[in-house]
Amino acid sequence: MSLRKIIIDIFYKAATGTRKVRNILTPLGFTFFFAVITVFIVISLMLDKFLRFPNLFPGIWNIILAWPIIAVGVFFILWSVLYFLKVRGTPVPFNPPPKLVATGPYAHTRNPMLTGVFILMFGLGILFNSFSLIFIFTPLFILFTVIELKAIEEPELEKRLGKEYIEYKKATPMFIPGLRMRTKK
């Protein structure tokens, strides 16, 4: 059995396991996710300083431009989490909602919370005047996230939720509402 299949099975067993196990794994999942984001931000700021990248925005323009973007990102994150909590689940793959959530922000995109995180990271890049956070580390984080979603989370969701998720996946874009990948017929 491949490592990928082993990881998918671990996520599946955790997601369908006892409430006690899911409650133990949930804070670990949150901590890991936010630790990864923090590492990306800190490394980007260190790289900016090391490579002496210039400020992107003069004066306080970074603050003026960043706060609306950060607010939009936080809004998408909180709106998404609220819909998971309504059906007694969390955004952590180890403790997901017991059924497919396809309402609210999830009616428009499969991963609105991650869309919010990406927007938040771009906003923080602007706030910190960080060339590498905007142009290197946020795109890199998006790439790693897409790879992880395609390789692990989506196959686990297909295994756990079956045809309902497969149909939802076909009809709903991954991150950006209205943006669908064209498939060959």
C-alpha positions as CSV (number, residue, x, y, z in Angstrom):
1,M,0.0,0.0,0.0
2,S,1.3,3.4,-0.9
3,L,2.0,6.2,1.6
4,R,-0.7,8.3,0.0
5,K,-3.3,5.5,0.6
6,I,-2.1,5.0,4.2
7,I,-2.6,8.7,4.9
8,I,-6.0,8.7,3.2
9,D,-7.0,5.8,5.4
10,I,-5.7,7.6,8.6
11,F,-7.8,10.6,7.7
12,Y,-10.8,8.4,7.0
13,K,-10.5,6.4,10.2
14,A,-10.1,9.6,12.2
15,A,-13.1,11.2,10.5
16,T,-15.3,8.2,11.0
17,G,-13.9,7.3,14.4
18,T,-15.2,8.0,17.9
19,R,-16.0,11.5,19.1
20,K,-13.2,11.1,21.8
21,V,-10.5,10.5,19.1
22,R,-11.8,13.3,16.9
23,N,-11.9,15.7,19.9
24,I,-8.3,14.9,20.7
25,L,-7.1,15.3,17.1
26,T,-9.0,18.5,16.4
27,P,-6.7,20.9,18.4
28,L,-3.7,19.1,16.9
29,G,-5.0,19.7,13.4
30,F,-5.7,23.4,14.1
31,T,-2.3,23.8,15.7
32,F,-0.5,22.2,12.8
33,F,-2.3,24.2,10.1
34,F,-1.7,27.5,11.8
35,A,1.9,26.6,12.5
36,V,2.5,25.9,8.8
37,I,1.0,29.3,7.9
38,T,3.1,31.0,10.6
39,V,6.3,29.3,9.3
40,F,5.5,30.5,5.8
41,I,5.0,34.1,7.0
42,V,8.1,34.2,9.3
43,I,10.4,32.7,6.6
44,S,9.1,35.1,4.0
45,L,9.8,38.1,6.4
46,M,13.3,36.7,7.1
47,L,14.0,36.3,3.4
48,D,12.9,39.8,2.7
49,K,15.3,41.1,5.3
50,F,18.1,38.8,4.2
51,L,17.7,39.7,0.5
52,R,17.0,43.4,1.4
53,F,13.9,43.6,-0.8
54,P,12.6,47.1,-1.0
55,N,9.2,48.1,0.5
56,L,6.4,47.7,-2.1
57,F,4.2,50.5,-0.8
58,P,5.4,54.0,0.3
59,G,4.3,55.5,3.6
60,I,1.2,54.0,5.1
61,W,-0.3,52.8,1.8
62,N,0.5,49.2,2.9
63,I,-1.8,49.6,5.9
64,I,-4.5,51.3,3.9
65,L,-4.5,48.6,1.2
66,A,-4.0,45.7,3.5
67,W,-6.8,46.0,6.0
68,P,-9.7,45.6,3.6
69,I,-8.0,42.6,2.1
70,I,-7.4,41.1,5.5
71,A,-11.0,41.8,6.5
72,V,-12.3,39.9,3.4
73,G,-10.0,37.0,4.1
74,V,-11.1,36.8,7.8
75,F,-14.7,37.1,6.7
76,F,-14.5,34.1,4.4
77,I,-12.7,32.1,7.1
78,L,-15.3,32.8,9.8
79,W,-18.3,32.4,7.4
80,S,-16.9,29.0,6.4
81,V,-16.2,27.8,9.9
82,L,-19.7,28.9,11.0
83,Y,-21.3,26.6,8.4
84,F,-19.2,23.6,9.6
85,L,-20.0,24.3,13.2
86,K,-23.8,24.5,12.4
87,V,-23.7,20.8,11.4
88,R,-21.5,19.8,14.3
89,G,-18.2,19.5,12.5
90,T,-14.9,21.4,12.3
91,P,-12.7,22.5,9.4
92,V,-10.1,20.0,10.6
93,P,-10.2,16.9,8.4
94,F,-9.9,14.7,11.4
95,N,-13.2,16.0,12.8
96,P,-15.3,17.0,9.7
97,P,-19.1,17.6,9.6
98,P,-21.0,14.3,9.4
99,K,-22.5,15.2,6.1
100,L,-21.6,17.2,3.0
101,V,-21.9,21.0,3.5
102,A,-23.0,22.5,0.3
103,T,-24.7,25.7,1.5
104,G,-23.6,29.2,2.3
105,P,-20.0,29.7,1.0
106,Y,-19.8,26.0,0.2
107,A,-22.5,26.5,-2.5
108,H,-20.0,28.6,-4.4
109,T,-16.6,27.0,-3.8
110,R,-15.4,23.7,-2.2
111,N,-12.8,25.4,-0.1
112,P,-14.0,28.9,0.9
113,M,-12.0,28.8,4.2
114,L,-8.8,28.2,2.3
115,T,-9.7,30.9,-0.2
116,G,-10.0,33.2,2.9
117,V,-6.6,32.0,4.2
118,F,-5.0,32.8,0.8
119,I,-6.6,36.2,0.8
120,L,-5.5,36.8,4.4
121,M,-1.9,35.8,3.5
122,F,-1.8,38.2,0.6
123,G,-3.2,40.9,2.9
124,L,-0.5,40.2,5.5
125,G,2.1,40.4,2.7
126,I,0.9,43.8,1.8
127,L,0.7,44.9,5.5
128,F,4.2,43.8,6.2
129,N,5.5,45.1,2.8
130,S,6.8,41.6,2.1
131,F,7.7,41.0,-1.5
132,S,8.4,37.3,-0.8
133,L,5.1,36.7,1.1
134,I,3.1,38.2,-1.8
135,F,5.0,36.7,-4.7
136,I,6.7,33.6,-3.4
137,F,5.4,32.1,-0.2
138,T,1.6,32.7,-0.6
139,P,1.7,31.2,-4.1
140,L,3.9,28.3,-2.8
141,F,1.4,27.8,0.1
142,I,-1.5,27.7,-2.5
143,L,0.4,25.1,-4.6
144,F,1.1,22.9,-1.6
145,T,-2.5,23.2,-0.5
146,V,-3.8,22.2,-3.9
147,I,-1.5,19.2,-4.0
148,E,-2.6,18.1,-0.6
149,L,-6.2,18.5,-1.4
150,K,-6.0,16.6,-4.6
151,A,-3.8,13.8,-3.2
152,I,-5.3,13.3,0.3
153,E,-8.4,15.3,1.3
154,E,-10.5,14.9,-1.8
155,P,-10.0,11.1,-2.1
156,E,-10.9,10.8,1.6
157,L,-14.1,12.8,1.0
158,E,-15.0,10.6,-2.0
159,K,-14.4,7.5,0.2
160,R,-16.5,8.9,3.1
161,L,-19.2,10.8,1.3
162,G,-19.4,8.8,-2.0
163,K,-21.3,9.9,-5.0
164,E,-22.8,13.0,-3.3
165,Y,-19.3,14.5,-2.9
166,I,-18.2,13.4,-6.5
167,E,-21.2,15.3,-7.9
168,Y,-20.6,18.3,-5.7
169,K,-16.9,18.3,-6.8
170,K,-17.9,18.3,-10.5
171,A,-20.3,21.2,-10.0
172,T,-18.4,23.4,-7.6
173,P,-15.0,25.1,-8.2
174,M,-12.1,24.4,-5.8
175,F,-11.4,28.0,-4.7
176,I,-12.8,30.8,-6.9
177,P,-16.5,31.0,-7.6
178,G,-17.4,30.9,-11.3
179,L,-14.0,29.4,-12.2
180,R,-14.2,25.9,-13.5
181,M,-11.5,23.9,-15.2
182,R,-12.5,22.8,-18.7
183,T,-12.5,19.1,-19.2
184,K,-12.1,17.3,-22.5
185,K,-15.2,15.6,-23.8
